Amino acid sequence: MSILNIAAYRFVAIADPSAVVARVRAACEAGDLKGTVLVAPEGINLFLAGEGEAIHEFLRDLGEDPRFAGLTVKFSDSETVPFQRLRVKLKREIITFRDESLVPAAERAPALSPERLQQWLRTGRDDAGRELVLLDTRNRQEVAYGSFKQALTLPIDKFTELPEALEAHRDALADKTIVSFCTGGIRCEKAALWMQQAGYRHVLQLEGGILGYFEQVGGEGYDGDCFVFDERVALSPALKARRSA
């Protein structure tokens, strides 16, 4: 039996996060889904797996809430459910950054489509001719499994360490176009918004992250696999598990 896996997030103001937690938990339990869902006043972040129809029923139910309608979802298949249990948790942030000046639900940093990034990677420059720099916002453990070729990677173990680590590169990045990326888009979106507020120019985020890039254009320009937060450990550009724990 094939199992359908989904990864999705959305920064959106949630005034009743406890109620959303209860509703999402009930929907997941009804479909016997396993995985992790984080809900916070700033939005929702989820990684779930189960039978295909149950996953799609969950997404239909979630989409009835206007705050989550049209959610961008990354899909992949596996032979077994790569989660041991279901966790639906109320958090202060759906991705910990600890910068209260950031309100991702209020605005988005400009996004770059996977198809456009693929074109830019072939020349190393954006449409205006500026040199392209891909910024990996993940930690060093994840980077070890793979990253975009020649990406700027940072010696960080936690996302909260990114601002300090990136400051050492500020001068070198001054006249370049920066495209931040991560696994599914959540960290690169928050990082891009922070960079804009911190005075970095020409900052974009990769829409859908690495998984979205794999899904739309494959692995061109990428070296290795993408670490994922379940028992599959890492996915190839074909969105297949190639490593085991």
C-alpha positions as CSV (number, residue, x, y, z in Angstrom):
1,M,0.0,0.0,0.0
2,S,1.4,3.4,-1.0
3,I,1.4,6.1,1.7
4,L,1.0,9.8,0.8
5,N,3.1,12.3,2.6
6,I,2.4,16.0,2.8
7,A,4.4,19.1,4.0
8,A,2.7,22.5,4.1
9,Y,2.7,25.7,6.1
10,R,1.2,29.1,6.0
11,F,2.0,32.3,7.9
12,V,-1.5,33.7,8.8
13,A,-2.9,35.4,11.8
14,I,-4.7,32.9,14.0
15,A,-6.7,34.5,16.9
16,D,-7.9,31.1,18.2
17,P,-4.9,28.7,18.0
18,S,-6.3,26.4,20.7
19,A,-9.5,25.9,18.7
20,V,-7.5,25.2,15.5
21,V,-5.4,22.6,17.4
22,A,-8.5,20.8,18.6
23,R,-10.1,20.8,15.1
24,V,-6.9,19.7,13.3
25,R,-6.3,16.9,15.9
26,A,-9.8,15.6,15.4
27,A,-9.5,15.7,11.6
28,C,-6.1,13.8,11.7
29,E,-7.5,11.2,14.1
30,A,-10.5,10.7,11.9
31,G,-8.2,9.8,9.0
32,D,-5.7,7.9,11.1
33,L,-3.0,10.3,10.0
34,K,0.5,10.4,11.7
35,G,3.0,13.2,11.8
36,T,3.4,16.6,13.3
37,V,1.3,19.8,13.2
38,L,2.3,23.0,14.9
39,V,-0.2,25.8,15.3
40,A,0.7,29.3,16.6
41,P,-0.7,32.8,16.5
42,E,1.5,33.3,13.4
43,G,0.2,30.3,11.4
44,I,0.4,26.5,10.8
45,N,3.1,24.1,9.9
46,L,2.4,20.4,9.1
47,F,4.1,17.2,8.1
48,L,1.6,14.3,7.8
49,A,1.3,10.9,6.3
50,G,-1.5,8.4,5.7
51,E,-3.7,6.8,3.0
52,G,-4.2,9.0,0.0
53,E,-7.9,9.5,0.3
54,A,-7.6,10.3,4.0
55,I,-4.9,12.9,3.3
56,H,-7.0,14.5,0.6
57,E,-10.1,14.5,2.9
58,F,-8.0,16.2,5.6
59,L,-6.9,18.9,3.2
60,R,-10.5,19.5,2.0
61,D,-11.6,19.8,5.6
62,L,-8.7,22.2,6.5
63,G,-9.4,24.3,3.4
64,E,-12.9,25.0,4.6
65,D,-11.3,27.5,6.9
66,P,-10.6,30.6,4.8
67,R,-7.3,31.1,6.5
68,F,-6.0,27.8,5.1
69,A,-7.8,27.8,1.7
70,G,-5.5,27.2,-1.3
71,L,-2.7,25.9,1.0
72,T,0.4,25.1,-1.1
73,V,1.2,21.4,-0.4
74,K,4.3,19.4,-1.2
75,F,3.5,15.7,-1.9
76,S,5.6,12.6,-1.8
77,D,5.1,8.8,-1.6
78,S,6.5,6.2,0.7
79,E,5.9,2.5,1.3
80,T,5.2,2.9,5.0
81,V,4.1,5.7,7.3
82,P,7.4,7.4,8.3
83,F,6.0,8.7,11.6
84,Q,5.4,6.7,14.8
85,R,2.5,8.9,16.1
86,L,0.5,12.0,15.7
87,R,1.5,15.3,17.5
88,V,-0.6,18.4,17.2
89,K,0.9,21.1,19.3
90,L,0.2,24.7,20.3
91,K,3.4,26.8,20.0
92,R,4.5,30.4,20.3
93,E,6.0,30.2,16.7
94,I,5.6,27.7,14.0
95,I,9.3,28.0,13.4
96,T,11.4,29.4,16.3
97,F,13.3,32.5,15.5
98,R,12.7,34.7,18.6
99,D,12.4,38.0,16.9
100,E,9.2,39.7,18.0
101,S,9.6,42.5,15.4
102,L,8.9,40.0,12.7
103,V,5.2,39.4,11.8
104,P,5.3,37.0,8.9
105,A,1.5,36.8,8.8
106,A,1.4,40.5,7.9
107,E,3.5,40.4,4.8
108,R,5.7,38.2,2.6
109,A,9.1,38.7,1.2
110,P,9.1,38.5,-2.6
111,A,9.1,34.9,-3.8
112,L,10.9,33.3,-6.7
113,S,9.4,30.3,-8.6
114,P,11.4,27.1,-9.0
115,E,11.3,27.5,-12.8
116,R,12.8,31.0,-12.6
117,L,15.5,29.9,-10.2
118,Q,16.4,27.1,-12.6
119,Q,16.9,29.7,-15.3
120,W,19.0,31.9,-13.1
121,L,21.2,29.0,-12.0
122,R,22.1,28.4,-15.6
123,T,23.7,31.8,-15.9
124,G,24.5,32.6,-12.2
125,R,22.7,35.9,-12.5
126,D,19.2,37.3,-12.1
127,D,17.2,39.0,-14.8
128,A,18.9,42.4,-14.0
129,G,22.3,40.9,-14.4
130,R,23.2,40.8,-10.7
131,E,25.2,37.9,-9.4
132,L,23.1,35.3,-7.8
133,V,23.7,33.9,-4.3
134,L,21.7,31.0,-2.9
135,L,21.5,31.2,0.9
136,D,20.8,27.9,2.7
137,T,18.9,28.7,5.9
138,R,19.0,25.2,7.3
139,N,21.4,23.8,9.9
140,R,24.7,22.0,9.3
141,Q,23.2,18.6,9.9
142,E,20.7,19.1,7.1
143,V,23.2,20.7,4.8
144,A,25.4,17.6,5.1
145,Y,22.8,15.6,3.1
146,G,22.8,18.0,0.2
147,S,22.3,21.5,-1.0
148,F,22.3,23.6,-4.1
149,K,25.7,23.7,-5.7
150,Q,27.9,26.7,-4.5
151,A,25.2,27.8,-2.1
152,L,26.2,29.9,0.9
153,T,25.9,27.6,3.9
154,L,26.2,28.8,7.5
155,P,27.8,27.0,10.5
156,I,24.6,27.0,12.5
157,D,22.8,24.3,14.6
158,K,19.6,26.3,15.2
159,F,17.6,28.7,13.0
160,T,17.9,31.4,15.8
161,E,21.7,31.5,15.1
162,L,21.2,32.6,11.4
163,P,21.2,36.4,11.9
164,E,24.6,36.5,13.7
165,A,26.2,34.0,11.3
166,L,25.0,35.8,8.2
167,E,26.3,39.2,9.4
168,A,29.8,38.1,8.6
169,H,28.8,38.0,4.9
170,R,26.9,41.3,4.7
171,D,29.6,43.2,2.8
172,A,30.1,40.4,0.3
173,L,26.3,40.2,-0.4
174,A,25.8,43.9,-0.8
175,D,25.4,44.1,-4.6
176,K,24.1,40.6,-5.2
177,T,20.7,39.0,-5.4
178,I,20.1,36.7,-2.5
179,V,17.6,33.8,-2.8
180,S,17.0,32.1,0.6
181,F,15.9,28.5,0.6
182,C,15.1,25.7,3.1
183,T,13.3,22.3,3.1
184,G,9.8,23.4,2.4
185,G,9.8,27.2,2.5
186,I,9.0,28.2,6.1
187,R,12.5,29.1,7.2
188,C,13.5,30.8,4.0
189,E,10.4,32.9,4.1
190,K,11.1,34.1,7.7
191,A,14.8,34.6,6.9
192,A,14.0,36.7,3.8
193,L,11.7,38.9,5.8
194,W,14.3,39.4,8.5
195,M,17.0,40.2,5.9
196,Q,14.8,42.8,4.3
197,Q,14.2,44.5,7.7
198,A,17.9,44.2,8.5
199,G,18.8,46.2,5.4
200,Y,19.9,43.5,3.0
201,R,18.9,44.4,-0.6
202,H,17.6,42.3,-3.5
203,V,16.3,39.5,-1.2
204,L,14.0,36.7,-2.5
205,Q,12.7,33.4,-1.1
206,L,12.5,30.2,-3.0
207,E,8.8,29.4,-3.3
208,G,8.1,25.9,-1.8
209,G,11.7,25.4,-0.8
210,I,13.8,22.5,-1.9
211,L,10.9,20.1,-2.0
212,G,8.9,22.5,-4.2
213,Y,11.9,22.8,-6.5
214,F,12.3,19.0,-6.7
215,E,8.6,18.7,-7.5
216,Q,8.5,21.3,-10.2
217,V,11.9,21.0,-12.0
218,G,13.8,18.1,-10.5
219,G,17.4,18.3,-9.3
220,E,19.1,20.6,-11.7
221,G,21.7,22.6,-9.8
222,Y,21.3,20.6,-6.7
223,D,23.9,18.2,-5.2
224,G,22.8,15.3,-3.0
225,D,19.5,14.7,-1.2
226,C,17.2,16.8,1.0
227,F,16.9,16.0,4.7
228,V,13.3,15.6,5.8
229,F,11.9,15.4,9.3
230,D,10.6,11.9,9.4
231,E,11.9,8.3,9.2
232,R,12.8,8.5,5.5
233,V,15.6,10.8,6.6
234,A,16.3,12.3,3.2
235,L,14.7,12.4,-0.3
236,S,16.3,12.4,-3.7
237,P,15.3,15.0,-6.3
238,A,12.8,12.3,-7.5
239,L,11.2,12.7,-4.0
240,K,12.2,9.1,-3.1
241,A,13.9,7.9,0.0
242,R,17.4,6.9,-0.6
243,R,18.7,6.7,2.9
244,S,17.5,5.0,6.0
245,A,18.0,5.8,9.7
